[in-house]
Amino acid sequence: MRQQALYEAKKLVFQKNSGVMSTLSHNLRGYPFGSVTPYMCNEQGRIYFLLVI
């Protein structure tokens, strides 16, 4: 079962090019802040995020 879940997760990551990255606030406890973030994967499966500051 675990190997199948890992396979499905990797498949999903390779099929898409964006996801939601979230952080938690120290000031507003319990409220996550999320942003849609583009990413790309290389042949080894490493994920690279594009962060614009």
Helices and strands as residue ranges (DSSP letters): H 2-15, E 18-24, E 32-41, E 47-49
